[in-house]
Amino acid sequence: MPILRKNALWVALLASMGALGTAFVAQYVFDLWPCVLCLYQRWPYAAVIVIAIAGIALQRRMGAGPFLLLCAVGFLATAAIGGFHVGVEQGWWEGTAECVGDTSKVDNLQDLKAKIMSTPIVRCDEVAWSLFGISMAGYNVIAATILAVFCLFSALTSRKSELEA
């Protein structure tokens, strides 16, 4: 575990790249098109990638702690969005207005037909894939929460070791 904590920014970077890679493979290889909440869950991973790369580059000058805390915030953000998404899937609450499909204005019937035919309709309350009764959003909550705790723990221990040095 100490080697993981020492390389926690690399773990955050690779985990985020793996999460986004998995999402893109599910979408483009297995035709599991994302709903709007699925797309929202991807943005914090992209932010963590940028933060982790910056942290790796600036680690010697600034220490890893601040970057790890920001990564933890990113992981908590995607876990929160994923938790909301699980609630929508389970019918515990309503989704956002975007969860029912694209309702943007079109000027004529041909534009409407083209928009309908080109856009896969994916509702947020329908589970596209699950394993052991847990949806992709559920697995995102689990993974992102574990990663957030790992980053927080690593930030605290890196700060402690920086103070002792």
C-alpha positions in Angstrom: 0.0 0.0 0.0 2.8 2.5 0.7 3.9 2.3 -3.0 0.4 3.1 -4.1 0.2 6.1 -1.8 3.6 7.3 -3.0 2.3 7.1 -6.6 -1.3 8.2 -5.8 -1.4 10.8 -8.5 -0.5 8.1 -11.0 -3.2 5.9 -9.6 -5.8 8.7 -9.9 -4.6 9.4 -13.5 -4.7 5.8 -14.6 -8.0 5.1 -12.8 -9.6 8.1 -14.5 -8.3 7.1 -17.9 -9.6 3.6 -17.3 -13.0 4.8 -16.3 -13.3 7.0 -19.4 -11.9 4.3 -21.6 -14.5 1.8 -20.3 -17.3 4.3 -20.9 -16.1 4.9 -24.5 -15.7 1.2 -25.2 -19.2 0.6 -23.8 -20.6 3.3 -26.0 -18.7 2.8 -29.3 -18.0 -1.0 -29.2 -21.1 -2.3 -27.4 -23.6 0.4 -28.5 -24.5 1.3 -24.9 -25.3 4.9 -25.6 -25.1 7.2 -22.6 -27.9 9.3 -21.2 -27.2 12.9 -20.1 -26.4 11.8 -16.5 -23.9 9.3 -17.8 -22.3 12.1 -19.8 -22.2 14.3 -16.7 -20.4 11.5 -14.8 -17.6 11.6 -17.3 -16.6 15.3 -16.8 -15.1 14.9 -13.3 -12.9 12.1 -14.6 -11.6 14.4 -17.3 -10.9 17.0 -14.7 -9.0 14.5 -12.5 -6.9 13.6 -15.5 -5.9 17.2 -16.0 -5.3 17.7 -12.2 -3.2 14.5 -11.9 -1.0 15.4 -14.9 -0.5 18.9 -13.4 0.2 17.3 -10.0 2.8 14.9 -11.4 4.5 17.7 -13.2 4.5 20.0 -10.2 4.9 17.4 -7.4 8.5 18.2 -6.5 7.8 21.9 -6.3 4.4 21.9 -4.5 4.0 18.5 -3.1 1.2 16.0 -4.1 -1.2 16.9 -1.3 -3.1 19.8 -2.9 -3.5 17.9 -6.2 -4.7 14.7 -4.4 -7.3 16.8 -2.5 -8.5 18.2 -5.9 -8.6 14.7 -7.3 -10.6 13.5 -4.3 -13.1 16.3 -5.0 -13.4 15.2 -8.6 -14.0 11.6 -7.6 -16.6 12.7 -5.1 -18.3 14.8 -7.7 -18.7 11.9 -10.1 -19.8 9.7 -7.2 -22.5 12.2 -6.3 -23.7 12.4 -9.9 -23.7 8.6 -10.1 -25.6 8.4 -6.8 -28.2 10.7 -8.2 -28.3 8.6 -11.4 -28.8 5.4 -9.4 -31.7 7.1 -7.6 -33.3 8.0 -10.9 -32.8 4.5 -12.2 -34.4 3.0 -9.1 -37.3 5.5 -9.2 -36.5 7.1 -5.9 -36.7 10.5 -7.5 -37.2 12.3 -10.8 -34.3 12.9 -13.2 -33.4 16.2 -14.7 -35.3 17.8 -17.6 -32.7 16.5 -20.0 -33.3 12.9 -18.9 -36.3 12.6 -21.2 -34.4 13.2 -24.5 -33.5 16.2 -26.7 -36.3 18.7 -26.8 -34.5 21.5 -28.6 -36.4 23.6 -31.1 -36.4 22.7 -34.8 -37.7 24.9 -37.6 -39.3 22.4 -40.0 -40.4 18.8 -40.3 -37.3 17.7 -42.2 -35.0 19.0 -39.4 -37.1 17.3 -36.8 -37.0 14.0 -38.7 -33.2 14.3 -39.2 -32.7 15.1 -35.5 -34.9 12.1 -34.4 -33.2 9.7 -36.8 -29.6 10.7 -35.9 -30.0 10.8 -32.1 -30.3 7.6 -30.1 -32.9 8.1 -27.4 -31.5 7.1 -24.0 -33.6 7.7 -20.9 -31.9 8.2 -17.5 -34.4 5.9 -15.7 -33.7 2.9 -17.8 -30.7 0.6 -16.9 -28.8 -0.2 -20.1 -26.5 -2.8 -18.5 -26.1 -4.3 -15.0 -24.1 -7.0 -13.3 -25.3 -8.6 -10.1 -28.1 -6.0 -10.0 -25.7 -3.1 -10.0 -25.9 -0.6 -13.0 -22.9 1.1 -14.5 -23.9 4.2 -12.5 -23.8 2.1 -9.4 -20.3 0.8 -10.2 -19.2 4.3 -10.8 -20.4 5.3 -7.3 -18.5 2.4 -5.8 -15.3 3.0 -7.7 -15.3 6.8 -7.4 -16.0 6.6 -3.7 -13.1 4.2 -3.2 -10.8 6.5 -5.3 -11.9 9.6 -3.3 -11.1 7.9 0.0 -7.8 6.7 -1.4 -6.9 10.2 -2.6 -7.9 11.8 0.7 -5.9 9.3 2.7 -2.9 9.7 0.4 -3.1 13.5 0.7 -3.2 13.4 4.4 -0.3 10.9 4.7 1.7 12.8 2.1 1.2 16.1 4.0 2.3 14.3 7.2 5.4 13.0 5.6 6.2 16.4 4.1 5.9 18.0 7.6 8.2 15.4 9.1 10.8 15.8 6.4 
